[in-house]
Amino acid sequence: MLIGHQPKPFLLAVEALTVSFDGFKAVNNLSFYVEENEIRVIIGPNGAGKTTVLDLICGKTKATSGSIQFRGKELTKLKENQIVQTGVGRKFQTPSVFEDLTVFENLEISYPRGRTVFGSLAFQRDDAVKQRIEEVAEMIFLKDRLDTYADQLSHGQKQWLEIGMLLIQDPELLMLDEPVAGMSVSERAKTAELLNRIIKDRSVLVIEHDMKFVEDIAHKVTVLHQGQILSEGTMEKVKNDPKVIEVYLGH
Ligand SMILES: Nc1ncnc2c1ncn2[C@@H]1O[C@H](COP(=O)(O)OP(=O)(O)OP(=O)(O)O)[C@@H](O)[C@H]1O
């Protein structure tokens, strides 16, 4: 018997998850498990149910049946804001930064405010906030752009800023829908570097179509097709799976 060897608990366990829209099962009896510090990428053809899976996890869409356990909490029973509080952050496809605010201000308004703090404590808090903003800005390659208005940033920088606005809340699971869409080659490489850096403290669940980027980041790939898993495993395994080549990669 192996003493002291404990299997790692899953951060996220999705089991038998189903959602029907007027009888059409967009997600159909889906089960998958994400470990701590893992980057999981979901790929699959248009309409496979990828975005719907993220909608179900963040509570935007309610499941018809099945379970989503995050750190032992059942998310299907919680409202969207409660799910955010358990530590799940979601970034949508289009950046939704505040264009008329600076990078600093965008990060500042995303900082999770504690309860009311008075007097000298407020000063300490402001200092802590500033330090955290600088840390996050460095992580998202915008440390030199703190005073730049967001409307002056490139599309890629806006995407990073939005990731930063989530990171400042320190989620344990970060979900990203096509984070490198519209980015230049060098921005894609930097985004891969960013994701590889931030999983030290969390897991990341990404939907992506760019196979080069998927190869750069994925620890494991889940291929969805018609709301179900077509294949799952390392990128090497799924890209050589004849079923995946037939319905997705071959096109
Ligand atoms: N709220 C809804 N009501 C009805 N049908 C929906 C709803 N949301 C999604 N669908 C349908 O569910 C299916 C899965 O959609 P989803 O957006 O999850 O796919 P996807 O894999 O993310 O596709 P894409 O790569 O094109 O973004 C599609 O057929 C879509 O039309």
The ligand as a MOL file (V3000), in Angstrom:
LIG
                    3D

  0  0  0     0  0            999 V3000
M  V30 BEGIN CTAB
M  V30 COUNTS 31 33 0 0 0
M  V30 BEGIN ATOM
M  V30 1 N -30.2100 29.9350 -25.4570 0
M  V30 2 C -30.3040 29.0780 -26.4620 0
M  V30 3 N -31.4960 28.7380 -27.0010 0
M  V30 4 C -31.5770 27.8630 -28.0120 0
M  V30 5 N -30.5130 27.2470 -28.5880 0
M  V30 6 C -29.3170 27.5520 -28.0990 0
M  V30 7 C -29.1290 28.4710 -27.0190 0
M  V30 8 N -27.7960 28.5590 -26.7550 0
M  V30 9 C -27.1800 27.7390 -27.6320 0
M  V30 10 N -28.0840 27.1340 -28.4340 0
M  V30 11 C -27.7890 26.1510 -29.4760 0
M  V30 12 O -26.9660 25.1560 -28.8890 0
M  V30 13 C -25.9780 24.7010 -29.8140 0
M  V30 14 C -24.6100 24.8530 -29.1960 0
M  V30 15 O -24.2430 26.2300 -29.2160 0
M  V30 16 P -22.8670 26.7850 -28.6410 0
M  V30 17 O -22.8660 28.2570 -28.8430 0
M  V30 18 O -22.6740 26.2840 -27.2560 0
M  V30 19 O -21.8260 26.0930 -29.6010 0
M  V30 20 P -20.2580 26.3580 -29.7430 0
M  V30 21 O -19.6090 25.0120 -29.7280 0
M  V30 22 O -19.8210 27.3310 -28.7250 0
M  V30 23 O -20.1550 26.9710 -31.1940 0
M  V30 24 P -19.2000 28.1330 -31.8110 0
M  V30 25 O -17.8460 27.4940 -32.0290 0
M  V30 26 O -19.8690 28.4600 -33.0950 0
M  V30 27 O -19.1730 29.2690 -30.8480 0
M  V30 28 C -26.1820 25.4920 -31.0960 0
M  V30 29 O -26.9370 24.7010 -31.9820 0
M  V30 30 C -26.9510 26.7140 -30.6220 0
M  V30 31 O -27.7640 27.2060 -31.6520 0
M  V30 END ATOM
M  V30 BEGIN BOND
M  V30 1 1 1 2
M  V30 2 1 2 3
M  V30 3 2 2 7
M  V30 4 2 3 4
M  V30 5 1 4 5
M  V30 6 2 5 6
M  V30 7 1 6 7
M  V30 8 1 6 10
M  V30 9 1 7 8
M  V30 10 2 8 9
M  V30 11 1 9 10
M  V30 12 1 10 11
M  V30 13 1 11 12
M  V30 14 1 11 30
M  V30 15 1 12 13
M  V30 16 1 13 14
M  V30 17 1 13 28
M  V30 18 1 14 15
M  V30 19 1 15 16
M  V30 20 2 16 17
M  V30 21 1 16 18
M  V30 22 1 16 19
M  V30 23 1 19 20
M  V30 24 2 20 21
M  V30 25 1 20 22
M  V30 26 1 20 23
M  V30 27 1 23 24
M  V30 28 2 24 25
M  V30 29 1 24 26
M  V30 30 1 24 27
M  V30 31 1 28 29
M  V30 32 1 28 30
M  V30 33 1 30 31
M  V30 END BOND
M  V30 END CTAB
M  END
